[in-house]
Amino acid sequence: MIGHGSTFGRRLRALRLAKGLRQAELARLVGRHQTAIGPYERDEYMPPPDVVERLARALDTSAEYLLFGRHPRRSAIPLVGRIGPGGLAEPAELGTIALKDDQLVAWRIADETMAPVYRPGQVALVVAAAEPRLEELLGQDVLAELADGRLLLRRLLPGARPEMYDLAAWNAPTITGAAVVAARRVAGAVAAAGFAEAGGD
């Protein structure tokens, strides 16, 4: 077993889910048997180096990130002021802040289900690792993984039974009594103009 914490398997699973791929689909993309990805994600054993490279290409990342959790380039943005009382913006040169880009994944919003909070064309930033205790996320917007394999961006609410949850949306009916197996916190949404597309100039 590989050690606890942020592991190869956890990074692999988070990236696979962010791409909306099932384990068998990812296995097919990298030329492995359909059952190969599960043991990698559970950190039962490491794939050979050539497979790590193929996984990185399929998931639009680097082998360095999959193996060690390091990005060749860490993104930083300028911190240009504070928002004070009454929402008053107070400009000040406060340096830069580094994005925890190894802990976030991005999902492009393509419909109105969660508008006006999340609008088409925006990018939702989602924490890559699932929260171990779902009750910590009650009342928050999450990317919920259901027992049937679906992933839904919704607000997590308590259900009628302790083991079930309701998933609310602004512009769609609430899903009641959902079997949520994992949930990831939505950190926020940003206009797509704030991102340089991978492979772009």
SEVO-698268 format. One record per atom (N, C-alpha, C): x, y, z; residue in one letter; atom name. Coordinates in Angstrom, 3 decimals. Layout:
BEGIN
          u          v          w   doba   roke
          X          Y          Z      A     CA
...
***
This chain:
BEGIN
          u          v          w   doba   roke
      0.840     -1.199      0.000      M      N
      0.000      0.000      0.000      M     CA
      0.874      1.247      0.000      M      C
      0.473      2.250     -0.755      I      N
      1.131      3.548     -0.722      I     CA
      0.589      4.299      0.478      I      C
      1.366      5.220      1.032      G      N
      0.958      5.908      2.256      G     CA
     -0.303      6.728      2.125      G      C
     -0.797      7.178      3.280      H      N
     -2.012      7.988      3.333      H     CA
     -1.739      9.402      2.856      H      C
     -2.749     10.253      2.921      G      N
     -2.626     11.630      2.481      G     CA
     -2.990     11.734      1.014      G      C
     -2.404     12.737      0.350      S      N
     -2.659     12.911     -1.080      S     CA
     -1.824     11.887     -1.821      S      C
     -2.469     10.887     -2.372      T      N
     -1.761      9.771     -2.979      T     CA
     -1.961      9.748     -4.487      T      C
     -1.157      8.930     -5.147      F      N
     -1.317      8.724     -6.585      F     CA
     -2.760      8.338     -6.898      F      C
     -3.291      7.376     -6.156      G      N
     -4.643      6.888     -6.425      G     CA
     -5.700      7.958     -6.267      G      C
     -5.576      8.769     -5.237      R      N
     -6.561      9.837     -5.017      R     CA
     -6.485     10.893     -6.111      R      C
     -5.260     11.238     -6.516      R      N
     -5.112     12.215     -7.607      R     CA
     -5.676     11.642     -8.908      R      C
     -5.384     10.382     -9.176      L      N
     -5.883      9.738    -10.389      L     CA
     -7.406      9.728    -10.405      L      C
     -8.020      9.349     -9.293      R      N
     -9.487      9.279     -9.233      R     CA
    -10.118     10.663     -9.401      R      C
     -9.543     11.673     -8.733      A      N
    -10.091     13.031     -8.835      A     CA
    -10.028     13.531    -10.274      A      C
     -8.918     13.285    -10.954      L      N
     -8.785     13.734    -12.338      L     CA
     -9.728     12.966    -13.256      L      C
     -9.885     11.667    -13.016      R      N
    -10.800     10.861    -13.840      R     CA
    -12.231     11.380    -13.688      R      C
    -12.643     11.624    -12.442      L      N
    -13.998     12.130    -12.206      L     CA
    -14.176     13.513    -12.821      L      C
    -13.143     14.340    -12.733      A      N
    -13.228     15.680    -13.307      A     CA
    -13.430     15.628    -14.814      A      C
    -12.909     14.584    -15.460      K      N
    -13.091     14.421    -16.903      K     CA
    -14.397     13.701    -17.232      K      C
    -15.118     13.236    -16.199      G      N
    -16.369     12.533    -16.438      G     CA
    -16.189     11.153    -17.019      G      C
    -15.051     10.513    -16.723      L      N
    -14.757      9.186    -17.270      L     CA
    -15.038      8.096    -16.246      L      C
    -15.549      6.965    -16.718      R      N
    -15.659      5.778    -15.873      R     CA
    -14.305      5.060    -15.901      R      C
    -14.074      4.204    -14.908      Q      N
    -12.794      3.495    -14.835      Q     CA
    -12.519      2.714    -16.116      Q      C
    -13.537      2.019    -16.624      A      N
    -13.348      1.207    -17.834      A     CA
    -13.009      2.075    -19.042      A      C
    -13.594      3.278    -19.113      E      N
    -13.306      4.189    -20.230      E     CA
    -11.857      4.661    -20.184      E      C
    -11.387      5.017    -18.977      L      N
     -9.998      5.451    -18.845      L     CA
     -9.049      4.303    -19.179      L      C
     -9.380      3.110    -18.703      A      N
     -8.542      1.943    -19.002      A     CA
     -8.417      1.751    -20.514      A      C
     -9.525      1.880    -21.223      R      N
     -9.509      1.713    -22.679      R     CA
     -8.621      2.784    -23.333      R      C
     -8.694      4.029    -22.822      L      N
     -7.889      5.114    -23.393      L     CA
     -6.386      4.876    -23.261      L      C
     -5.996      4.160    -22.208      V      N
     -4.556      3.944    -21.983      V     CA
     -4.125      2.523    -22.325      V      C
     -5.020      1.755    -22.947      G      N
     -4.651      0.424    -23.415      G     CA
     -4.485     -0.616    -22.328      G      C
     -5.269     -0.493    -21.245      R      N
     -5.207     -1.479    -20.156      R     CA
     -6.536     -2.212    -20.066      R      C
     -6.527     -3.326    -19.335      H      N
     -7.763     -4.079    -19.107      H     CA
     -8.741     -3.192    -18.339      H      C
    -10.036     -3.402    -18.576      Q      N
    -11.050     -2.518    -17.986      Q     CA
    -11.052     -2.501    -16.462      Q      C
    -10.461     -3.515    -15.829      T      N
    -10.432     -3.551    -14.359      T     CA
     -9.127     -2.987    -13.778      T      C
     -8.240     -2.469    -14.630      A      N
     -6.915     -2.042    -14.150      A     CA
     -6.958     -0.780    -13.303      A      C
     -7.882      0.144    -13.587      I      N
     -7.847      1.462    -12.946      I     CA
     -8.208      1.384    -11.462      I      C
     -9.163      0.524    -11.092      G      N
     -9.589      0.410     -9.690      G     CA
     -8.434      0.187     -8.724      G      C
     -7.573     -0.817     -8.966      P      N
     -6.437     -1.021     -8.055      P     CA
     -5.469      0.168     -8.015      P      C
     -5.300      0.861     -9.149      Y      N
     -4.450      2.060     -9.129      Y     CA
     -5.064      3.114     -8.209      Y      C
     -6.376      3.317     -8.331      E      N
     -7.039      4.350     -7.530      E     CA
     -7.082      3.981     -6.054      E      C
     -7.080      2.697     -5.741      R      N
     -7.059      2.267     -4.334      R     CA
     -5.633      2.178     -3.792      R      C
     -4.657      2.568     -4.610      D      N
     -3.241      2.527     -4.221      D     CA
     -2.792      1.122     -3.845      D      C
     -3.355      0.114     -4.518      E      N
     -2.927     -1.260     -4.261      E     CA
     -1.586     -1.534     -4.925      E      C
     -1.377     -0.951     -6.097      Y      N
     -0.065     -1.000     -6.731      Y     CA
      0.037      0.102     -7.758      Y      C
      1.284      0.422     -8.125      M      N
      1.543      1.502     -9.076      M     CA
      1.598      0.945    -10.488      M      C
      1.079      1.704    -11.446      P      N
      1.240      1.288    -12.835      P     CA
      2.683      1.484    -13.285      P      C
      3.088      0.786    -14.341      P      N
      4.435      1.003    -14.883      P     CA
      4.589      2.438    -15.398      P      C
      5.836      2.926    -15.510      P      N
      6.065      4.312    -15.933      P     CA
      5.398      4.678    -17.259      P      C
      5.393      3.762    -18.241      D      N
      4.773      4.098    -19.524      D     CA
      3.265      4.279    -19.378      D      C
      2.640      3.527    -18.462      V      N
      1.205      3.668    -18.235      V     CA
      0.914      4.978    -17.503      V      C
      1.800      5.368    -16.568      V      N
      1.644      6.658    -15.885      V     CA
      1.649      7.787    -16.910      V      C
      2.557      7.713    -17.885      E      N
      2.615      8.736    -18.940      E     CA
      1.330      8.761    -19.755      E      C
      0.800      7.580    -20.096      R      N
     -0.439      7.519    -20.882      R     CA
     -1.619      8.048    -20.068      R      C
     -1.652      7.718    -18.769      L      N
     -2.711      8.250    -17.900      L     CA
     -2.647      9.769    -17.848      L      C
     -1.441     10.312    -17.711      A      N
     -1.269     11.766    -17.643      A     CA
     -1.787     12.421    -18.918      A      C
     -1.444     11.844    -20.085      R      N
     -1.923     12.421    -21.352      R     CA
     -3.445     12.352    -21.443      R      C
     -4.020     11.217    -21.057      A      N
     -5.478     11.039    -21.146      A     CA
     -6.218     11.994    -20.220      A      C
     -5.580     12.384    -19.106      L      N
     -6.231     13.227    -18.107      L     CA
     -5.761     14.684    -18.159      L      C
     -5.015     15.030    -19.225      D      N
     -4.537     16.406    -19.407      D     CA
     -3.755     16.909    -18.206      D      C
     -2.829     16.091    -17.737      T      N
     -1.979     16.493    -16.616      T     CA
     -0.563     16.027    -16.910      T      C
      0.285     16.027    -15.896      S      N
      1.663     15.571    -16.067      S     CA
      1.905     14.344    -15.204      S      C
      2.876     13.536    -15.621      A      N
      3.269     12.385    -14.804      A     CA
      3.777     12.872    -13.446      A      C
      4.442     14.025    -13.435      E      N
      4.950     14.593    -12.184      E     CA
      3.818     14.845    -11.200      E      C
      2.695     15.371    -11.732      Y      N
      1.562     15.620    -10.841      Y     CA
      0.978     14.300    -10.339      Y      C
      0.756     13.343    -11.220      L      N
      0.176     12.067    -10.785      L     CA
      1.063     11.389     -9.735      L      C
      2.365     11.390     -9.973      L      N
      3.269     10.672     -9.074      L     CA
      3.537     11.414     -7.764      L      C
      3.720     12.731     -7.847      F      N
      4.200     13.465     -6.677      F     CA
      3.279     14.601     -6.223      F      C
      2.233     14.906     -6.994      G      N
      1.348     15.998     -6.623      G     CA
      1.913     17.365     -6.906      G      C
      2.991     17.430     -7.719      R      N
      3.622     18.715     -8.024      R     CA
      3.288     19.134     -9.442      R      C
      2.993     20.401     -9.606      H      N
      2.801     20.962    -10.935      H     CA
      4.091     21.653    -11.356      H      C
      4.462     21.546    -12.638      P      N
      5.643     22.275    -13.093      P     CA
      5.472     23.784    -12.924      P      C
      4.250     24.276    -13.093      R      N
      3.974     25.700    -12.921      R     CA
      2.821     25.848    -11.947      R      C
      3.046     26.543    -10.863      R      N
      1.968     26.836     -9.919      R     CA
      1.426     28.222    -10.230      R      C
      0.117     28.326    -10.317      S      N
     -0.507     29.596    -10.676      S     CA
     -0.556     30.532     -9.471      S      C
     -0.261     31.782     -9.721      A      N
     -0.378     32.816     -8.685      A     CA
     -1.097     34.005     -9.299      A      C
     -1.899     34.680     -8.494      I      N
     -2.607     35.869     -8.963      I     CA
     -2.332     37.013     -7.988      I      C
     -2.352     38.256     -8.504      P      N
     -2.071     39.395     -7.614      P     CA
     -3.220     39.620     -6.642      P      C
     -2.856     39.917     -5.405      L      N
     -3.817     40.315     -4.372      L     CA
     -3.759     41.836     -4.329      L      C
     -4.804     42.500     -4.855      V      N
     -4.706     43.937     -5.120      V     CA
     -5.485     44.807     -4.136      V      C
     -6.049     44.220     -3.105      G      N
     -6.759     45.033     -2.130      G     CA
     -7.675     44.207     -1.260      G      C
     -8.493     44.932     -0.443      R      N
     -9.444     44.269      0.458      R     CA
    -10.836     44.793      0.179      R      C
    -11.811     43.983      0.519      I      N
    -13.201     44.440      0.513      I     CA
    -13.553     44.705      1.965      I      C
    -13.835     45.949      2.284      G      N
    -14.059     46.354      3.662      G     CA
    -15.529     46.473      4.016      G      C
    -15.833     47.202      5.100      P      N
    -17.212     47.373      5.562      P     CA
    -18.106     47.936      4.459      P      C
    -19.306     47.385      4.370      G      N
    -20.253     47.852      3.364      G     CA
    -19.886     47.431      1.958      G      C
    -18.885     46.546      1.813      G      N
    -18.463     46.109      0.490      G     CA
    -17.541     47.078     -0.205      G      C
    -17.008     48.075      0.527      L      N
    -16.137     49.077     -0.066      L     CA
    -14.780     48.463     -0.408      L      C
    -14.383     48.594     -1.668      A      N
    -13.091     48.069     -2.114      A     CA
    -11.989     49.044     -1.749      A      C
    -10.945     48.535     -1.094      E      N
     -9.811     49.350     -0.668      E     CA
     -8.560     48.844     -1.364      E      C
     -8.130     49.497     -2.460      P      N
     -6.945     49.034     -3.170      P     CA
     -5.699     49.095     -2.285      P      C
     -4.855     48.099     -2.426      A      N
     -3.573     48.046     -1.725      A     CA
     -2.742     46.966     -2.378      A      C
     -1.442     47.189     -2.444      E      N
     -0.567     46.165     -3.011      E     CA
     -0.247     45.168     -1.912      E      C
     -0.834     43.975     -2.035      L      N
     -0.684     42.963     -0.992      L     CA
      0.093     41.743     -1.473      L      C
      0.770     41.866     -2.605      G      N
      1.561     40.747     -3.118      G     CA
      0.720     39.828     -3.992      G      C
      1.026     38.546     -3.931      T      N
      0.298     37.561     -4.728      T     CA
     -0.150     36.418     -3.823      T      C
     -1.132     35.676     -4.318      I      N
     -1.525     34.449     -3.630      I     CA
     -1.421     33.304     -4.630      I      C
     -0.902     32.180     -4.163      A      N
     -0.777     31.001     -5.015      A     CA
     -2.072     30.198     -4.931      A      C
     -2.590     29.853     -6.077      L      N
     -3.771     28.994     -6.096      L     CA
     -3.374     27.582     -5.693      L      C
     -4.224     26.927     -4.922      K      N
     -3.972     25.533     -4.564      K     CA
     -4.426     24.664     -5.741      K      C
     -3.726     24.842     -6.882      D      N
     -4.190     24.196     -8.097      D     CA
     -4.013     22.685     -8.062      D      C
     -3.269     22.182     -7.091      D      N
     -3.188     20.735     -6.950      D     CA
     -4.362     20.195     -6.139      D      C
     -5.188     21.090     -5.597      Q      N
     -6.325     20.659     -4.783      Q     CA
     -7.666     21.017     -5.407      Q      C
     -7.631     21.641     -6.594      L      N
     -8.861     22.059     -7.258      L     CA
     -8.937     21.462     -8.657      L      C
    -10.151     21.178     -9.081      V      N
    -10.412     20.826    -10.472      V     CA
    -11.506     21.758    -10.971      V      C
    -11.565     21.942    -12.277      A      N
    -12.524     22.882    -12.860      A     CA
    -13.551     22.146    -13.707      A      C
    -14.786     22.593    -13.595      W      N
    -15.888     22.066    -14.408      W     CA
    -16.544     23.243    -15.114      W      C
    -16.712     23.140    -16.431      R      N
    -17.375     24.207    -17.182      R     CA
    -18.884     24.073    -17.028      R      C
    -19.549     25.160    -16.675      I      N
    -21.005     25.171    -16.512      I     CA
    -21.646     25.311    -17.903      I      C
    -22.591     24.431    -18.208      A      N
    -23.190     24.431    -19.546      A     CA
    -24.709     24.556    -19.524      A      C
    -25.326     24.676    -18.331      D      N
    -26.782     24.854    -18.333      D     CA
    -27.213     25.753    -17.180      D      C
    -28.510     25.976    -17.078      E      N
    -29.067     26.950    -16.138      E     CA
    -29.544     26.334    -14.822      E      C
    -29.283     25.048    -14.596      T      N
    -29.828     24.372    -13.422      T     CA
    -29.522     25.109    -12.121      T      C
    -28.311     25.652    -12.007      M      N
    -27.905     26.308    -10.762      M     CA
    -27.788     27.832    -10.909      M      C
    -28.313     28.388    -12.007      A      N
    -28.309     29.852    -12.172      A     CA
    -29.279     30.460    -11.158      A      C
    -29.010     31.654    -10.657      P      N
    -27.981     32.592    -11.102      P     CA
    -26.634     32.421    -10.420      P      C
    -26.511     31.490     -9.486      V      N
    -25.231     31.336     -8.780      V     CA
    -24.158     30.810     -9.719      V      C
    -24.492     29.815    -10.531      Y      N
    -23.567     29.247    -11.513      Y     CA
    -24.239     29.366    -12.877      Y      C
    -23.635     30.153    -13.765      R      N
    -24.253     30.438    -15.055      R     CA
    -23.473     29.783    -16.189      R      C
    -24.145     29.459    -17.290      P      N
    -23.440     28.898    -18.447      P     CA
    -22.275     29.780    -18.859      P      C
    -21.171     29.144    -19.181      G      N
    -19.959     29.866    -19.558      G     CA
    -18.997     30.061    -18.412      G      C
    -19.482     29.947    -17.177      Q      N
    -18.579     30.039    -16.028      Q     CA
    -17.858     28.712    -15.830      Q      C
    -16.842     28.755    -14.995      V      N
    -16.104     27.562    -14.616      V     CA
    -16.246     27.405    -13.102      V      C
    -16.773     26.256    -12.679      A      N
    -16.882     25.967    -11.246      A     CA
    -15.575     25.344    -10.773      A      C
    -15.036     25.857     -9.677      L      N
    -13.829     25.299     -9.067      L     CA
    -14.265     24.382     -7.941      L      C
    -13.869     23.131     -8.036      V      N
    -14.316     22.094     -7.109      V     CA
    -13.097     21.485     -6.423      V      C
    -13.182     21.312     -5.113      V      N
    -12.106     20.661     -4.367      V     CA
    -11.966     19.232     -4.889      V      C
    -10.742     18.838     -5.224      A      N
    -10.523     17.539     -5.867      A     CA
    -10.845     16.365     -4.949      A      C
    -10.545     16.502     -3.668      A      N
    -10.764     15.398     -2.735      A     CA
    -12.163     15.470     -2.128      A      C
    -12.777     14.322     -1.985      A      N
    -14.098     14.259     -1.363      A     CA
    -13.989     14.550      0.129      A      C
    -14.992     15.215      0.671      E      N
    -15.066     15.467      2.112      E     CA
    -15.392     14.143      2.793      E      C
    -14.576     13.706      3.770      P      N
    -14.847     12.401      4.393      P     CA
    -16.171     12.336      5.148      P      C
    -16.659     13.474      5.656      R      N
    -17.930     13.467      6.401      R     CA
    -18.932     14.347      5.683      R      C
    -19.923     13.718      5.077      L      N
    -20.912     14.456      4.294      L     CA
    -21.630     15.510      5.124      L      C
    -21.844     15.247      6.417      E      N
    -22.573     16.218      7.247      E     CA
    -21.848     17.559      7.328      E      C
    -20.531     17.578      7.072      E      N
    -19.772     18.829      7.077      E     CA
    -20.156     19.725      5.895      E      C
    -20.803     19.155      4.885      L      N
    -21.134     19.905      3.676      L     CA
    -22.609     20.297      3.587      L      C
    -23.403     19.970      4.604      L      N
    -24.832     20.289      4.560      L     CA
    -25.045     21.792      4.383      L      C
    -25.936     22.149      3.470      G      N
    -26.226     23.541      3.189      G     CA
    -25.270     24.189      2.209      G      C
    -24.307     23.416      1.690      Q      N
    -23.323     23.968      0.771      Q     CA
    -23.510     23.390     -0.625      Q      C
    -22.966     24.114     -1.609      D      N
    -22.969     23.619     -2.980      D     CA
    -21.847     22.608     -3.129      D      C
    -22.186     21.470     -3.716      V      N
    -21.230     20.377     -3.846      V     CA
    -21.361     19.735     -5.220      V      C
    -20.333     18.985     -5.581      L      N
    -20.437     18.044     -6.687      L     CA
    -20.681     16.698     -6.015      L      C
    -21.933     16.229     -6.091      A      N
    -22.333     15.014     -5.382      A     CA
    -22.218     13.810     -6.308      A      C
    -21.603     12.752     -5.799      E      N
    -21.519     11.485     -6.531      E     CA
    -22.581     10.554     -5.963      E      C
    -23.500     10.117     -6.811      L      N
    -24.587      9.253     -6.371      L     CA
    -24.204      7.783     -6.513      L      C
    -24.938      6.935     -5.797      A      N
    -24.666      5.500     -5.825      A     CA
    -24.792      4.931     -7.236      A      C
    -25.604      5.558     -8.088      D      N
    -25.777      5.067     -9.461      D     CA
    -24.694      5.586    -10.408      D      C
    -23.703      6.322     -9.879      G      N
    -22.585      6.792    -10.685      G     CA
    -22.724      8.206    -11.217      G      C
    -23.910      8.814    -11.115      R      N
    -24.079     10.177    -11.608      R     CA
    -23.350     11.176    -10.711      R      C
    -22.902     12.266    -11.321      L      N
    -22.311     13.396    -10.600      L     CA
    -23.214     14.592    -10.839      L      C
    -23.592     15.279     -9.759      L      N
    -24.509     16.411     -9.881      L     CA
    -24.004     17.601     -9.078      L      C
    -24.039     18.784     -9.698      L      N
    -23.747     20.021     -8.983      L     CA
    -25.058     20.489     -8.361      L      C
    -25.152     20.398     -7.045      R      N
    -26.373     20.750     -6.317      R     CA
    -26.008     21.239     -4.918      R      C
    -27.010     21.754     -4.196      R      N
    -26.859     22.091     -2.778      R     CA
    -27.252     20.870     -1.971      R      C
    -26.369     20.451     -1.050      L      N
    -26.586     19.247     -0.240      L     CA
    -27.430     19.589      0.988      L      C
    -28.558     18.906      1.121      L      N
    -29.470     19.138      2.241      L     CA
    -29.776     17.813      2.929      L      C
    -30.154     17.854      4.217      P      N
    -30.507     16.605      4.892      P     CA
    -31.774     16.007      4.276      P      C
    -31.813     14.683      4.204      G      N
    -32.988     13.990      3.686      G     CA
    -33.913     13.555      4.806      G      C
    -35.002     12.902      4.436      A      N
    -35.981     12.430      5.422      A     CA
    -35.404     11.315      6.286      A      C
    -34.475     10.530      5.709      R      N
    -33.808      9.468      6.470      R     CA
    -32.348      9.848      6.647      R      C
    -31.735      9.476      7.777      P      N
    -30.363      9.928      8.076      P     CA
    -29.335      9.573      7.002      P      C
    -29.510      8.440      6.320      E      N
    -28.512      8.009      5.334      E     CA
    -28.782      8.569      3.935      E      C
    -29.843      9.353      3.791      M      N
    -30.207      9.911      2.494      M     CA
    -30.089     11.437      2.520      M      C
    -29.969     12.032      1.337      Y      N
    -29.800     13.474      1.227      Y     CA
    -30.720     14.019      0.145      Y      C
    -31.086     15.281      0.279      D      N
    -31.816     15.985     -0.766      D     CA
    -30.813     16.862     -1.502      D      C
    -30.986     16.990     -2.811      L      N
    -30.087     17.780     -3.642      L     CA
    -30.900     18.873     -4.327      L      C
    -30.701     20.103     -3.872      A      N
    -31.501     21.225     -4.350      A     CA
    -30.804     21.958     -5.486      A      C
    -31.619     22.524     -6.379      A      N
    -31.127     23.352     -7.479      A     CA
    -31.983     24.606     -7.533      A      C
    -31.451     25.657     -8.163      W      N
    -32.205     26.897     -8.284      W     CA
    -33.276     26.795     -9.365      W      C
    -32.984     26.077    -10.457      N      N
    -33.878     26.042    -11.608      N     CA
    -34.232     24.626    -12.038      N      C
    -34.327     23.731    -11.081      A      N
    -34.720     22.346    -11.362      A     CA
    -35.323     21.779    -10.086      A      C
    -36.148     20.758    -10.216      P      N
    -36.744     20.173     -9.014      P     CA
    -35.677     19.595     -8.074      P      C
    -35.954     19.654     -6.779      T      N
    -35.070     19.037     -5.787      T     CA
    -35.136     17.527     -5.930      T      C
    -33.982     16.903     -5.896      I      N
    -33.916     15.440     -5.887      I     CA
    -33.967     15.025     -4.427      I      C
    -34.989     14.268     -4.044      T      N
    -35.144     13.884     -2.637      T     CA
    -34.708     12.440     -2.426      T      C
    -34.193     12.180     -1.240      G      N
    -33.817     10.824     -0.859      G     CA
    -32.710     10.233     -1.710      G      C
    -31.718     11.043     -2.060      A      N
    -30.620     10.572     -2.911      A     CA
    -29.587      9.815     -2.077      A      C
    -29.074      8.724     -2.651      A      N
    -27.990      7.967     -2.023      A     CA
    -26.670      8.584     -2.479      A      C
    -26.138      9.509     -1.676      V      N
    -24.893     10.205     -2.007      V     CA
    -23.736      9.424     -1.401      V      C
    -22.803      9.002     -2.243      V      N
    -21.670      8.217     -1.745      V     CA
    -20.432      9.076     -1.505      V      C
    -20.371     10.241     -2.150      A      N
    -19.237     11.150     -1.936      A     CA
    -19.659     12.538     -2.392      A      C
    -19.016     13.556     -1.824      A      N
    -19.303     14.928     -2.235      A     CA
    -18.041     15.756     -2.111      A      C
    -17.894     16.665     -3.065      R      N
    -16.755     17.573     -3.097      R     CA
    -17.270     19.005     -3.027      R      C
    -16.662     19.791     -2.204      R      N
    -17.072     21.183     -1.995      R     CA
    -16.807     22.016     -3.254      R      C
    -17.782     22.843     -3.623      V      N
    -17.578     23.799     -4.713      V     CA
    -16.992     25.064     -4.088      V      C
    -15.790     25.417     -4.509      A      N
    -15.107     26.572     -3.934      A     CA
    -15.632     27.880     -4.500      A      C
    -16.224     27.844     -5.675      G      N
    -16.754     29.049     -6.291      G     CA
    -16.818     28.900     -7.792      G      C
    -17.188     29.968     -8.459      A      N
    -17.260     29.972     -9.921      A     CA
    -16.584     31.224    -10.439      A      C
    -15.948     31.085    -11.577      V      N
    -15.199     32.174    -12.178      V     CA
    -15.590     32.262    -13.643      V      C
    -15.647     33.462    -14.186      A      N
    -15.898     33.625    -15.611      A     CA
    -14.793     32.927    -16.400      A      C
    -15.173     32.264    -17.476      A      N
    -14.198     31.526    -18.266      A     CA
    -13.083     32.430    -18.778      A      C
    -13.347     33.730    -18.904      A      N
    -12.320     34.666    -19.370      A     CA
    -11.136     34.722    -18.422      A      C
    -11.306     34.249    -17.183      G      N
    -10.208     34.278    -16.214      G     CA
     -9.207     33.147    -16.378      G      C
     -9.431     32.269    -17.361      F      N
     -8.570     31.102    -17.521      F     CA
     -7.935     31.088    -18.895      F      C
     -6.671     30.661    -18.940      A      N
     -6.028     30.374    -20.211      A     CA
     -6.319     28.916    -20.523      A      C
     -6.865     28.641    -21.690      E      N
     -7.181     27.259    -22.043      E     CA
     -5.894     26.457    -22.183      E      C
     -5.938     25.209    -21.718      A      N
     -4.783     24.328    -21.855      A     CA
     -4.463     24.182    -23.343      A      C
     -3.207     24.300    -23.661      G      N
     -2.787     24.158    -25.038      G     CA
     -2.928     25.447    -25.837      G      C
     -3.485     26.499    -25.208      G      N
     -3.650     27.772    -25.911      G     CA
     -2.413     28.620    -25.797      G      C
     -2.495     29.821    -26.379      D      N
     -1.331     30.733    -26.321      D     CA
     -1.177     31.335    -24.944      D      C
***
